[in-house]
Amino acid sequence: MKACIFITIFFLLWQTLPASATLSITEEKKLGERFFAEVKSQLPLIDDPIINNYINELGQNLINQLPSRPFDYHFYVIDDPTLNAFAGPGGYIFIYRGLFLIFENEDELAGVIAHECGHVICRHIANRIESSKKLNIATLLGILAGSVLARSPEATEAIATTAIAAGMTLSLSYSREDEEQADRTGLRLVLGAGYDGRGTVTAFKKLARWGLESGGKIPPYLLTHPAISSRITYIEQALSSMSYNKRPRDQTRFKIAYARLKAIYTDVDSAYSFFSASIRRNPNDFMNYYGLGLCASRKRSWQIALSNFKKALSLRPHEPLILRELGICHFYLNQFSLAISTLEKVPKDAESLFYLGRAYQERGLIDKAISSWKRCVRINPSYSMGYYYLARAYANLASSNNSNPERAWSHYYLGKYFRLKGKIPQADYHFKKALLLTKDKYLKDKLRRVLGER
């Protein structure tokens, strides 16, 4: 099954390549869009506004060091424990949850993200795609599986072995020259953005150490990014001869993203044990209490969650992303006035606005509830859970107003939610239900277009 996925994705990309000798920027952009659509349909991208915003802010901070950019760069976290990261054509950068979670600070994470950006900036991916036009499908499969979509070390090694048997060893990894160029380009981005360049070194050392300590299993990242020992050496030498201004780096956003990845996207009991042990080692790090609170929220143990979020807030006063979780806890504990006063202070994403509206509703403040939900539905979500909360907001608007137009919009956003989740029959059901309910020409046109897309 996995092999079929790899063949399909690369064959689709391969078919779109022009006959010209060099892949243009415009052609690479189109390939990138096609590539992303296929990756999104096959790999579980993290669906969390806080993590998504964080990784994109970090990535854009790095890319802003370029004098100009031919692409709009996009950054994603894949919900998978594999130690891997990769760049696709057209500026699409992906890091796996497993790799993110071996890092201890933002400097290390920035080093790996910058390296992947370096491959895009130096056109290594475009060049490899261009050269792949001269190869057969089996070779294309080996390249793709080895460098992009393999979801486990075992899968990568199995496909790589087949490729090697067919004489494709050199096609499975970037060349040493490519790696050095991406390293040096990434290092310039890291230093220009004010990160500590030593973070790149410690990130690579952790990957090398993991390979040594794992009984011979090579992390997928090292299968496609070879010669890491020599790369560590010349990066250290480059840093020793360079002068740069390292700016103080607040690690709060990194810690919050880390805690969310660990608490929400890994086994909840293992995550709970991890944060509990971390508290014993360092009782003054807010991240550990924040993580415990998230674990308790997953188990719907709202009082325990509230206690931990309060402790996290005492160590990191006024942090809005902790207040956000605290406000949701207050709502589920029927402490609606506290939920309102807390959620009014936090960044207004779809989820926080939805719960703020619900808290107003419970207090009988219907006009304020409707206002909050209308603010919620004006948000243009880039993640499926955003559509989920928009749908629920419209459903609440409908129940508050007894309004069929709001019900139609609720079904529309539920359709968008299910489509992003890849659940097409459920999506089409809600789109058709919306079309049946609505008299709004604008919404009818949107629904006819979305139903006609497939």
N, C-alpha and C positions, 0 to 999 in steps of 0.2 A: 504493500500500500504506500509506504513512505517513498519507495523508489519511483512509483508512478507519479507521486506528487512532484518529486524533483524533476523528472523528465518533462512533465507537463509545463511547469513554470519556466524552465529554461528553454523549452521548445517554443513556447509562446513568445518569449523575449527574442529568441534567435530569429523567428520568422519576421519580426518587425524591423530587423536591422537593414539599413540601406546597402546598396551595392557599392557605394563609394569607399575609398580606401581609409578614410578617417571618420570616426564618429564625432559628429558636431555636438555643440552644447545643446542645441534644440532637440536633436535626436536623443541625446542622453537624458534630457528632461522627460521626454515622452516615455522612454524606457523605464525611468525611475518611477513614474506614476503607475505604469503597468506592473512593474516589479512589486511596488508597495501593495497594490491591490491583491496580488497573489500571496504575498507574505502574510497580509492581514487575514486572508481566508484560511491559512494553514497553521499559523502560529498564534498562541494566546497572548495578545498584547495586554499589558496592564491597563485596567480601566478605572483609573483613580485620578481625579483632577489635581490633587496635591502632588502626587508623584509625577504626573505628566507635566505639570507646570514647572516643577523643580528641574527635571532633566532637560527641559527645553530652555529654561533660563540659563542653566549652566552651559549648554551647548551654544546658545546664541552669544553668551559672554565670550566664549572662545572664538567663534566665527567673526565677531565684531572686530577682531584684531586684523582682519584682512582689509586691504585698501579697497577692494571690490570683490563681489561674489557673483558668479554666473548662475548660482542656484539658490533657491530658498531651502535652507537646511531644516531637516525635521529629525527629532530625536525620540526614541521609544525604548521602553523597558519591556522585555519579554518575560512572561510569567512561567519560568522554567529554571530548575536548579543547576543547569549546565554552566560550566565556567567558559563563557564564550561572549564574543561581541563581533559585529561585522558591519561593514558599510555596503550599501547598495548603490546602484547608479543614480545620478541626479541628486545626491545629497541626503539620502536616507540612512540614518545611523541607528543601530540597534545594540543594546546591551542586555544580556540575560540577567535575570534576578540573581542567579547563583554567583555570577561574577561581581555584581554590585555588592553583595553581602560579604565578600571576603575583604573589602576595603574598610579602612578605619577612619578616613577623613575625605573631604572633598578634593584635596590636592591629588590623592591617588586616583580617584574616579575621573577627575579632569584629565589626568595623564593618558588614560586609556581612550577616553572619548576623543581627545585631541589627536591621538595617533590615528584613529579611524577617520577623522576629518582629513588628516593628512593624505590618506589614500585617495579620497575624493578630489581634494585640491590638486594633487599631482596627476590626476587622470589615470591612475593605475587600474581602476575598475573599468573605465572606458576602454583602455588598451587591452585588457584581458577579454572583454566581451568582443572587441574587434577581432582579436586573434582567434577567438573561439569559432568564428564563422568558417574557419578553415579546418575545423575538427569535426569528428563524427558525433552522433548523439551519445554514444557510450562515454566518450571523453567529456562532453558537456555535463553529463550526469555526475561524473567524478568531480569535476570542478565545483559544481553547485553544491553537491552533498558535502564535500570536504571543506568548502570555504564559507557556506552560507547557512543552509537549512538543517544540517544534522542536529538532532535534538538530544543526543546522548553520545558519550565517548564511544560506546559499543557500536552504535550505528555509523559514526564517522569512521571508525577503524575498519569496519567491515567493508564499507564502500571504498575507502582508501586502498585497502588490500586488493580489491578487485581492479581498481584503477592501476595500481602498481604492476599487477600481473599483466595488464594490457600495455604497459610501457608508458604510463601517464604520470609518473611521479612528479615531474617538474610542473605539471599543470595544476597540481593540487594546492600549491602554496605560492605566496608572493615571493619574488626573488629577494635575495639579500640586498640588492641595490634598491628595490622598491621599499623594503622595510626600513633601511637607513634613511632614505629620503622622507618617508612618512614620519619616522622618529624625529628627524631634525625639524620638519615642518610643524609637527605637533608640539615640539618643545618651544618653538617660537610663539605659538598660540598660547601655550601655558604661561610662559614668562610674561608675554605681553598683557595677559589678563590679570597678572599679579599673583598667580599661584606659585607655590614653592615647587620648583622643578625637581626637588628630591622626591616628591610624591610619585612622579613617573617611575623613578628608580625603585622605590619600595613596592609599588604596584607590580612591576615586572618580577621583582625578587619573590614576592608572594606566589606568583604563578609558577615560577621555577621551583620554589620550595614545595608547593603542592604536588608538582610532578614527581619530585624525589620521594615524598612521603606517602604516595598513594599506591605503592607496590608496583610501579612501572606503568600505571595508567597515565596516559598523556592527556592533559586538558585539551579540549577541542581548540581552544584559542592558540595553543602552541603548535598544533598540527598545521594550522594555516598561517602562523606567524613565527617562522623558524628562527634558529640561532639566537635565542634570547640571551644567553650568557654573554656573547660578544656584544650584543646591543646594549646590555646594561653597562658594560665597560666603557663603550664610547660615549654613552649618554653622561656617565659620571665624569669622564674626561672633558666633555663639552661644557658641563656645568662648572667645572673647576676653572675654566678659562674665560667664563662669561661673567659680566657684571649685569645685575638686574635688580629691580626693586620689588621685593616680596612685600605685598600689602597684608596687613592683619586680616585674617579670614574668619568670619563668624560661621561656625559649623552648625548652627541651629537648623537650617533647612536641610542640610545633609542628614543630621540625626533624626529629624522628623520623617524624612523619606525612608531612611534605613529602618526605623522602627515600624513604619507602616508596612514595608515590604516583609519584614520578619513576622509581624504580628498578624497581618491579614492574609498574606499569601503563602505562608508555610504552615505546617501542622501546628494547630493551636496549642496543644499540650507541650510540644517541644519548644515552641516560642515562649510559652509561659515559664518553663524551666530555665530557658536562656536568660530572660530578663530578671528572674528571681536570683539566679546566680550572679548576674552582673551587679545587682543591687548590693549583694554581700561584699563584692570587691570594691564597688564605688557607689556608696549610698547618696552621693550628692550630684549624680548625673540625672537630669530631668528625663532623658530619653528612656531610661529603664522603667520609670513609673508610667510614662506615656505609653510605652509598649505594653506593660501589664494592663493598663486601662483599655487598650484596644483589644487585647486578648479577652478580657472580661466582657467587653461589648459584643464580641463575636458569640460569646456564650449567653448573651442577654442577661448577664449578672450585673444589672445596672448600678446597684449600690456599691459593689466592689469597684466597678469601673469609675464611678464618681469619686470614690476615695483616692484612687490612684491618680486621676487627672488633677484633683486638688493638690496632691503632693507634687506632681510635676509642675503645676502652676506656681507653687510656693518657691520652687527652685528656678523657674523661668517666668517671672511675673509679667502679666499682660500679654503673653504670647498668644496671638489671635488663633493660631491653629490648634492650640490646646483648648482655648475657650470654645472653639467650635464643637469639639467632642463633649466638653462639659455641658454645653447648652443642649445637645441632643440627649445626654443622660438625664438632665432635668426634665425634659419633655417625657421620656419614658417612665420617669418616676412620678409623673403627674404634678410636677412642681412647675406649673406653667408660667407663673410670674417670673421665677428665676430663669426659666428657659428664654423668655422674651428679653429680659435685661441682659442676658449673656449673649444670645445670638445677634442682638442688635449691634454688638461690638466687633463682629467677625467679618472676614471677607465674604462677599455675597456670591457664593456659587449656588447652583441649582438646589443642592441638598440642604444647605443651611437656610436658604429662603423658603424652601418647602416646609421645613420644621418650624421656622419662625411663624409662617402663616398658620400652621396647625395649632401652635401654641396660642396665637391670637384667637383662633376659632374657639378653642376650649375655654377661653376667658370671655367669650361672647362678643369679642371685638371684630365683628364680621367685616366691616369696611376695611380695617387694617389687614385682616387676613386676605381679603381679595386683592388689596394693593400689593401685599407681599407676593402672592401667587402670580400676579400680573408681572411683577418684576422678574420672578422666576422664569416665566415663559418668554420673556424678552431676551433671555440669555441664549446665545447660540452655542450649544454644547459641542465639544469635539470628542466626546467619549459617550458610550452608550448609556451609562447610568444617568447622564444628564438628561437624555430623552426620557428615561424612566421617571425621573422626578418631574419633568415637564408634564408628562402624561398624567401623573397623579395630581399635579397642581390643577390642570384643566378639569380633571374629574371632580376635584373639590370645588372649583369655580362653578361647575355644572350643578352640583348638589346645593351650593349656596344660592344660586340664581334660578335653579330649575330650568336651565338653559340648554336647549339642543345644540346651538352653535358650539358651546364649550365642550359638549360631549363629542361632537365631531372632531374637534381639535385634539381631545384626549385620545381618541382612537388613532388619529394621525400620528401622534407622537409615540404611542405604543407600537405602531407599525414601524416607525423609525428605529425604536429601541430594538425590536426583534430582528429587524433587518441587519443592524450592526452586530447583533449576536449571531448572525448566520442562520436564524430560524425563519426561513422564507415563508412556509405555510402560515405560521402565526402572524407574520408581518402582513401578508396579503389579506388575511381575514380582517385585520383591523383597518387596513386601507380601504377595503370594500365596505366595511361598516361605516367608516367616515364618509365615504362617497354617498352612501344611502341616506345618511342623516343630514348632510350639509346642503344649504341653499346658497352658500357663498361661492361666487364664480371663481374667485382667486384660489380658494382651497380646492375646488373641483378641478381646476387646471393643474394644480400641484399634484393631486392624487392621480389624475390620468397620466401625467408624465411619469410619476414614480411607478405606477402599475405597468406602464409600457416600456420600462427600462430593460426588462429581461426578455 
